[in-house]
């Protein structure tokens, strides 16, 4: 029994797709992570900076990131990095501005970059970031 070349090509392609899907699943590649609530943001913050205890949390409306402030006035920015969240404590070189109703945070770290967050209280978070400079 001989198989037509088109069927062999189809079966080979299907096998390759299944192998690539298995590799992606094994590496836990997939959709961008989301912060669905404050507890998720707290867990991600603790993973980024062990022992960070936020007293205020600003979640992006789409779950794309968050800003968290502790009792000492430190501000932690969480943003997606692969299948998890990466976090940075903002330094006095960080800056923030509101563009098109969203908060644009520039960390001043080339490797971490900037983030755009749709927050309910963007102006309060902008002031919290600007207050870091005066400490």
C-alpha positions in Angstrom: 0.0 0.0 0.0 1.5 3.3 -1.0 0.4 6.6 0.4 -0.1 9.6 -1.8 2.7 12.3 -1.4 0.2 14.9 -0.3 -1.0 12.7 2.6 2.6 12.0 3.6 3.3 15.7 3.6 0.2 16.3 5.7 1.0 13.7 8.3 4.6 14.9 8.5 3.4 18.5 9.1 0.9 17.3 11.7 3.6 15.5 13.5 5.9 18.5 13.5 3.1 20.7 14.8 2.3 18.3 17.7 6.0 18.1 18.6 6.3 21.9 18.7 3.1 22.2 20.8 4.5 19.6 23.2 7.8 21.6 23.5 5.8 24.8 24.1 3.7 23.1 26.8 6.8 21.6 28.4 8.5 25.1 28.5 5.3 26.6 29.9 5.1 29.0 27.0 1.8 30.5 26.4 -0.4 33.6 26.8 0.9 36.6 28.7 0.3 36.3 32.5 -2.4 38.3 34.2 -2.9 39.8 37.7 -6.5 39.1 38.3 -6.7 40.5 41.9 -4.7 42.1 44.7 -3.7 38.7 46.1 -2.1 37.7 42.8 -0.2 41.1 42.8 0.9 40.4 46.4 2.3 37.0 45.4 4.0 38.4 42.4 5.5 41.2 44.5 6.8 38.8 47.1 8.4 36.7 44.3 10.1 39.8 42.9 11.2 41.3 46.2 11.1 38.9 49.1 9.3 40.4 52.1 7.8 43.3 50.2 4.5 44.1 52.0 2.3 46.5 50.1 -0.1 48.9 51.8 -1.5 50.2 48.5 -2.0 48.3 45.2 -2.8 49.7 41.8 -3.8 47.0 39.3 -3.9 47.6 35.6 -7.5 47.2 34.3 -6.4 44.4 31.9 -4.2 42.6 34.5 -1.0 43.6 32.5 0.9 44.8 35.6 0.6 46.7 38.9 2.2 49.3 41.1 2.5 48.5 44.8 3.6 50.9 47.6 4.9 49.8 51.0 4.8 51.6 54.3 8.2 53.1 53.7 7.1 54.8 50.5 8.9 52.3 48.2 7.1 51.7 44.9 7.4 48.3 43.1 6.4 48.0 39.5 5.3 44.6 38.2 5.1 43.9 34.5 4.9 40.7 32.4 8.2 39.0 31.5 7.6 35.7 29.7 5.2 33.5 31.6 5.6 35.4 34.9 5.9 38.9 36.3 9.2 40.7 36.8 9.3 43.5 39.4 11.5 46.5 40.1 11.7 48.8 43.0 11.6 52.3 41.4 14.6 54.5 42.1 14.8 58.3 42.3 15.6 58.2 38.6 12.2 56.8 37.7 9.6 59.1 36.2 5.9 58.9 35.5 3.4 60.7 33.3 -0.2 60.3 32.1 -0.7 59.7 28.4 -4.1 59.0 26.9 -5.5 58.3 30.4 -2.9 55.7 31.2 0.1 55.9 33.4 3.5 55.7 31.6 6.2 54.7 34.0 9.9 55.1 32.9 12.1 53.1 35.3 15.4 54.5 34.0 16.7 51.0 33.7 17.6 50.0 30.2 17.2 46.3 30.9 13.7 46.6 32.5 12.4 49.5 30.4 9.1 51.2 30.8 5.5 50.2 31.4 2.1 51.6 30.5 -0.7 50.9 33.0 -4.4 51.7 32.9 -5.0 52.4 36.6 -8.1 53.8 38.3 -6.0 56.3 40.2 -3.2 57.0 37.8 -2.6 60.5 39.1 -2.1 59.4 42.7 0.4 56.8 41.5 2.2 59.4 39.4 2.5 61.5 42.6 3.8 58.5 44.6 6.5 57.9 42.0 7.5 61.6 41.8 7.7 61.6 45.7 10.5 59.0 45.5 12.8 61.8 44.1 12.3 63.9 47.3 13.4 61.1 49.7 
